[in-house]
Amino acid sequence: MQAAYLSIGTKLFYLPSTTDLAGLRARLTMATREGGAMVDIPVEGTTLAALITPGLPVFLETREIEEPTPPAQSIAEEEWLL
């Protein structure tokens, strides 16, 4: 499973798993080439608009993360369930 993060200046945003990363990368690149533009950034539950300019540090990062595993029940919990 992959997690995607976007860093704009000093702000870090976790991107939803449904984010079109190629499309976002293209919009960020286009804004920089045009000398600056507003780009919609999808975040959980909403969309932010960010002004992207050529001098602004922007990083788009993806990381492989492990699927969370359910915690094992302790003996005390198992006895309680009986």
N, C-alpha and C positions, 0 to 999 in steps of 0.2 A: 504494500500500500504506500502511496506517495502523499506527502504533505507539501504544500506550496506556500511560500512566504514572499512578500514583496516589501522591500525596504525603500522608503522615499525619504531622503535626508536622514533624520534621526528617528523617524516613525517606522515601526514594523507592523505589518498587517498579515494575518493568517488568511489565506484564500480558501474559499470553499472547494471541496473536491470536484464540484461541477464546473469550475472555472475553465474557460477556454484559454489555456496558457499561451498557445500560439497566437491567438487573436489579440490577447492583452499585450504580448510582446510586440506585435506589429503596431498596435496603437501607441505604445510608449515610444517606439522607434520613430514613428511618423511625427509625433508631437515634437520630439527633439530635432528632427530634420527640418521641421517647419519653423524653428526658432522658439517654440513654446505653444502649448495648447492644453486645454482641459481634457483630462482622460477619466472616464468612469472606472472606478476600482470596486470590484465586488468584494464585500466582506459579509460575514455571517449576519443575515437578517436585514441588510440594507446595501446601498451602493453609495460610495463616496466619490466626489469629483475632486481631482487633484490637478494643480497646474504643474505640468512637466515642462522644464526648460533645459537647454543644453548644458548649463553649469550645475545642475542638480544631480547628486549621486543617487542612482536608482539601481537596485539589485533585485532580480527575480531568481529565487532559489527553490529547488525541489529536493526533498530528502526522502529516502526510503525509511519507513517506520514499520515496526512490527505491529501486527494486530494485537490488541489487548486480549489477554487471557483471563477468564473468570478466576477469581481467587478460590483456592481450595478451602473446603470447609474444615474447621478444626474439629477435634474429637468432641469438645463441649457442644458445638453446634449440632453435630450429628446426633448426640444423645438427646438433645432438646427436641429434635425433630421426631424422635421415636415415640 
